Structures are given as C-alpha cells and as structure tokens.
Amino acid sequence: MLANTKSVLKVFLTEDKRMCKNYHGVNKVISISRYMLIFSFVAVVICLLVSYPYAELFNMPTQISAHILTILFAGSLKVAVVALMAANKEGKNIARRISENGEACCTH
C-alpha cells in the first residue's frame, strides 16, 4: 500500500512539474506574441506611410519594397494575434487544471 501511494504521489508531482513548465512556456509565448504584435503593427503603419501618402519622397525601389513588406508584416501581425489568442486559451486551461487540483499556481 505504501509503495502504491509513493508511485501515485510521484505521478502527481511529475504532472505538477509538467504543468508548471507548460505554464511558463505559455507565458513566454504570450510575451513574444505581444512584442511581435507591436513591432508588426508599427512596421505596417510605416510601410503604408511610405507606400501611399509620402510616396513622392521615396524612389521606386523603396516604394516597391514598402508594398511587399506591407503584405509580409500584415501576415506576421495575423500570426502574432493567433499565437496570442491560442496561448491565452492554453494558459487559462492550465490555470484551471491547477486550481481544480487545489494547488497554488506555479510560482517558480
């Protein structure tokens, strides 16, 4: 009986460590996604300004590059939003599972 209790306890501790590691990984993805979102938004705005209202101030290769980069940065903006939404959802699921077990959220 004691050996069985130790093995069950070991499984719970391993599960808790894995959830904590996942929780920290999710927080890292959220942080990176936020920075990527801000950078992509600023880059799209700059590219749009170079492409349209201030186009006469830039030569043709710069305008072409700005048009192409507008599309690329808009795509990275969408990826950042999707990653942020998915990470937030996963973080809430992990926090819910931890709170259902009656344990404090991961603090290390």
C-alpha positions as CSV (number, residue, x, y, z in Angstrom):
1,M,0.0,0.0,0.0
2,L,2.8,2.4,0.9
3,A,4.7,1.7,-2.4
4,N,1.5,2.3,-4.3
5,T,1.0,5.6,-2.5
6,K,4.5,6.7,-3.4
7,S,4.1,5.9,-7.0
8,V,0.8,7.8,-7.2
9,L,2.4,10.8,-5.4
10,K,5.3,10.6,-7.9
11,V,2.9,10.7,-10.8
12,F,1.1,13.8,-9.3
13,L,4.4,15.6,-8.7
14,T,5.6,14.8,-12.3
15,E,2.2,16.1,-13.6
16,D,2.5,19.3,-11.5
17,K,6.1,20.0,-12.7
18,R,5.0,19.4,-16.3
19,M,2.0,21.8,-15.9
20,C,4.3,24.4,-14.4
21,K,6.8,24.1,-17.3
22,N,3.9,24.4,-19.7
23,Y,2.6,27.4,-17.9
24,H,5.9,29.1,-18.1
25,G,6.2,28.2,-21.8
26,V,2.8,29.7,-22.4
27,N,3.8,32.9,-20.6
28,K,6.8,33.1,-22.8
29,V,4.7,32.7,-26.0
30,I,2.4,35.4,-24.7
31,S,5.3,37.8,-24.1
32,I,6.9,37.2,-27.5
33,S,3.5,37.5,-29.3
34,R,2.8,40.8,-27.7
35,Y,6.2,42.2,-28.8
36,M,5.7,40.8,-32.3
37,L,2.2,42.3,-32.4
38,I,3.5,45.8,-31.5
39,F,6.5,45.5,-33.9
40,S,4.3,44.3,-36.8
41,F,1.7,47.0,-36.3
42,V,4.4,49.7,-36.3
43,A,6.1,48.2,-39.3
44,V,2.7,48.0,-41.3
45,V,2.0,51.7,-40.5
46,I,5.4,52.8,-41.6
47,C,5.2,50.7,-44.8
48,L,1.8,52.2,-45.5
49,L,3.0,55.7,-45.0
50,V,6.0,55.1,-47.3
51,S,3.7,53.4,-49.9
52,Y,0.9,55.9,-50.1
53,P,0.9,59.4,-48.5
54,Y,4.7,60.0,-48.7
55,A,5.4,58.0,-51.9
56,E,6.7,61.1,-53.8
57,L,9.6,61.4,-51.2
58,F,10.9,57.9,-52.0
59,N,12.4,56.3,-55.1
60,M,10.7,53.5,-56.9
61,P,12.6,50.5,-55.4
62,T,11.9,51.8,-51.9
63,Q,8.2,52.1,-52.7
64,I,8.1,48.6,-54.2
65,S,9.9,47.2,-51.1
66,A,7.3,49.1,-48.8
67,H,4.4,47.5,-50.7
68,I,5.9,44.0,-50.4
69,L,6.8,44.5,-46.7
70,T,3.3,45.7,-46.0
71,I,1.9,42.3,-47.0
72,L,4.7,40.4,-45.1
73,F,4.2,42.5,-41.9
74,A,0.4,42.2,-42.1
75,G,0.9,38.4,-42.2
76,S,3.2,38.5,-39.2
77,L,0.6,40.6,-37.4
78,K,-2.0,37.9,-38.0
79,V,0.3,35.2,-36.8
80,A,1.0,37.2,-33.6
81,V,-2.7,37.6,-32.9
82,V,-3.5,33.9,-33.4
83,A,-0.5,32.9,-31.3
84,L,-1.6,35.3,-28.5
85,M,-5.1,34.0,-28.6
86,A,-4.1,30.4,-28.5
87,A,-1.5,30.9,-25.7
88,N,-4.1,32.8,-23.6
89,K,-6.6,30.0,-24.0
90,E,-4.0,27.4,-23.1
91,G,-2.8,29.4,-20.1
92,K,-6.4,29.6,-18.8
93,N,-6.8,25.8,-19.3
94,I,-3.6,25.1,-17.4
95,A,-4.6,27.5,-14.6
96,R,-8.0,25.9,-14.4
97,R,-6.5,22.4,-14.1
98,I,-4.1,23.6,-11.4
99,S,-6.9,25.2,-9.4
100,E,-9.1,22.1,-9.8
101,N,-6.3,20.1,-8.1
102,G,-6.4,22.5,-5.2
103,E,-2.8,23.6,-5.6
104,A,-1.5,27.1,-5.9
105,C,-0.5,28.3,-9.3
106,C,3.1,27.8,-10.3
107,T,5.4,30.4,-8.7
108,H,8.9,29.1,-9.6
